[in-house]
Amino acid sequence: MKNVLVTGIGGGVGQSILKAMADSGYGVVGVDSEALAAGLYAVPKAYLGHYANDERFVPRLLEICRAENCGLVFPGHDVELLPLARHRQRFLDAGVVPVVCSEDVVRTCDDKLATQVFLKAHGFPALETWTLRDCPDFRGPAVLKPQRGGARSRLTFLVRTPDEFAAARARVDPDNCVVQELVEGEEYTCGTVTFDRRCRGGIAMRRVLRNGDTYKAFVEHPSPLEPVVRAMAEALGPFGACNFQLRVKNGVPYVFEINARCSGTTAARALAGFNEPRMVADHLLRGIEPAFSIREIGILRYWQELVVPNGRIAELRDHGVLAGDGTRL
């Protein structure tokens, strides 16, 4: 059976994929550009890679896939999505499937204004959103955030008054910032698995954030949000897993972000019976139709230390490859 390569395992998304793939029966290989990426020391085989903007990024991944008989590549970092989408055919020609959406889908999801344009065009509830340059005066309450890129609420500001708006706009990049109406209500993170514009399933989790990350999540099933996110996924047409983040006000779901990839809550959804990476791997590598059984649970996150001898860190830095001991994150 083919192995699976997971990139960006120094961050929450890559590590979440690793956790979801534990005990899946697939051999998991990890890669990251930083020798201190924790996930490198929690997989049977780890490699140092290159940053996504390095011309060696794709060749290095292909080299690892050949060496380790990998049939899939799961990206664990947003900045890797476009390079993988652009070079999708190179991977397919090598017998490897990159689990990445088309360039158009990646760009739509990465752009907060384009996301709302997409939602509105397909008849879904959309948030009023302007570029900062098109919104010189206070319209609030609102959220100022990066139009493209951005993660974990960095450079994101909630403004309720003209003074707060003025203070926030002085701290952001005027060429990469949107002003979006604030919808206050319960927040959800939802996952879907889609192939050929047919959503094979979805899950909704109410969540509580800390510093931009989900640290408490509560699975609600069946949820009235499930058919909504399924319809959104089929309109968008992602490849594999996709993450929809939204707030519900007066029973209406307002999506404020779509991630065209697995998310940092992938492992939490797997614990609830909706294991996106495994369903994707089973479908693409074994021809098994995605199947799941969701259970209603609460998930409370906590830190766990991973102890790594200094010699192993030096070995990885010196040689670029490390045979791990399978320590779990």
Secondary structure by P-SEA (a helix, b strand, c coil): cbbbbbcccccaaaaaaaaaacccccbbbbbbccccccccccccbbbbbbcccccaaaaaaaaaaaaccccbbbbccccaaaaaaaaaaaaaaaccccccccaaaaaaaacaaaaaaaaaaacccccccccccccccccccbbbcccccccccccbbbbccaaaaaaaaaccccccbbbbbbbbcbbbbbbbbbcccccccccccccccccccccbbbbbccccaaaaaaaaaaaaccccbbbbbbcccccbbbbcccccccccaaaaaaaacccaaaaaaaaaaccccbbbbbbbbbbbbbbbbbbbcaaaaaaaaaccccccccccc
